[in-house]
Amino acid sequence: MKLGEVVKGYEIITRPSNANAGKCLWAFARKEGADFFVKEYLDPKRPRPDSMGTVSDKKRRLAECRRFELHHEKLSRLLRADHLHAGNIVLAKDFFAHGTRYYKVTDRIDAADATPAELSPEDRNVLLHTLCESIALLHECGMVHGDLKPENVLLHRPEGSDLHIAKLIDFDDAYLSGEPPAADTIGGNPYYGAPEWLSYLRGDNGIRGEQLTTAVDLFALGLLIHSYLIGTAPGFPVRFDSPAAAVLAGEALELDPKLTSDWTALLASLIQVDPAKRPRIGEVLSLLNSARPPVRRAARSRVRINLTGRVPV
C-alpha cells in the first residue's frame, strides 16, 4: 500500500511505516468519513496464477496462506465486541486479501503522550485496571496474547476525561493456552518473553508447547507493571540479554525498594521461573481493587532552623 492508494474502499491517508511492526506495514486510512488503522502483512504472500515457481511450491504457499486465514478467523470467533470488558481490546473491523497481500483494519486509536510512572496514582490505577481487565478477558477465553509489551498497550485519554485507559492491541501472535505455534514460527518479544517461552524457542529443558499457557502473559505483565509504577523494568545482571534468561539461570530480578510490600510480593511471584506458581490475573485485579498504594511516598525530612541554614534531622 502507499499514500493515496485505495485498498478495498480504505483510502490510505498517511505514508506507510514499519516502525515497531515486524514483517508488516501500517498506515492510517479513511472510509466513509471514519478513520482507521490498516496493517499490511508482508508475509505470507499469496501466489498469483502467473507467479514464478512450481505447482507444488504454489500449493505450499497457498496452504500457508490458508493457515494464516484460519488463525485470524479463530481470533475473530474467540474475541467478540459483545464480551464484557471488550471495550478496551482493539478488535479487527475487517480482514481481507487484496492482490498478493493480507490486510487487517481496526479503529484508529490516538495514543496519549504520557508516561505511566508520571501519572497520578488514581490515573495510573485506572490505566492498570483497564489493562488487567482486557487480559482477564483473553484468559477467560483461553487465549494467550503472546506479545505483551509497551508498544502493544496504547495509553488513551478519552475525550472529556482527565484519566487514561489502556487499549490492548495486536493479537497476531495470540494462541490458545497450551497450543502455541511451532517453536520456529512462534511470535513474541525477547525482552518480555517468559522463561518457558524462551526455553521453548531454544529447544531447552524439554519444554513442550502444552506448557505455554496464560502464565506466559503474567510474566510479561509483571515486567510491565513494574515499568508503569517505577519507570523502568526490574533489574538483572548485564551478562544476560533478557529478564527470562536471567531467571532461567537462577538469578532473581531486582524489584525497586519503593514498592510497597504487597506489590513487591505480587510482582515477585509474577516474574518467577515456575509458571505454575505465578498468580492469575484475578489476583492482580484484587490488589488493584483494594486501593492500596503500590509505591511508598518519599518520606519528608524534618528540618530545624539554625544560623547555618536548614539541616535535615
C-alpha positions, 0 to 999 in steps of 0.5 A: 500500500502507499499514500493515496492508494485505495485498498478495498474502499480504505483510502490510505491517508498517511505514508506507510511505516514499519516502525515497531511492526515486524514483517508488516506495514501500517498506515492510517486510512479513511472510509466513509468519513471514519478513520482507521488503522490498516496493517499490511502483512508482508508475509505470507504472500499469496501466489498469483496464477502467473507467479514464478515457481512450481505447482507444488511450491504454489500449493505450499504457499497457498496452504500457508496462506490458508493457515494464516486465514484460519488463525485470524478467523479463530481470533475473530470467533474467540474475541467478540465486541459483545464480551464484557470488558471488550471495550478496551481490546482493539478488535479487527473491523475487517480482514481481507486479501487484496492482490498478493497481500493480507490486510487487517483494519481496526479503529484508529486509536490516538495514543496519549503522550504520557508516561505511566510512572508520571501519572497520578496514582488514581490515573495510573490505577485506572490505566492498570485496571483497564489493562488487567481487565482486557487480559482477564478477558483473553484468559477467560477465553483461553487465549494467550496474547503472546506479545505483551509489551509497551508498544502493544498497550496504547495509553488513551485519554478519552475525550472529556476525561482527565484519566487514561485507559489502556487499549490492548492491541495486536493479537497476531501472535495470540494462541490458545493456552497450551497450543502455541505455534511451532517453536520456529514460527512462534511470535513474541518479544525477547525482552518480555518473553517468559522463561518457558517461552524462551526455553521453548524457542531454544529447544531447552529443558524439554519444554513442550508447547502444552506448557505455554499457557496464560502464565506466559502473559503474567510474566510479561505483565509483571515486567510491565507493571513494574515499568508503569509504577517505577519507570523502568523494568526490574533489574538483572545482571548485564551478562544476560540479554533478557529478564527470562534468561536471567531467571532461567539461570537462577538469578532473581530480578531486582524489584525497586525498594519503593514498592510497597510490600504487597506489590513487591510480593505480587510482582515477585511471584509474577516474574518467577521461573515456575509458571505454575506458581505465578498468580492469575490475573484475578489476583492482580485485579484484587490488589488493584481493587483494594486501593492500596498504594503500590509505591511508598511516598518519599518520606519528608525530612524534618528540618530545624532552623539554625544560623547555618541554614536548614539541616535535615534531622 
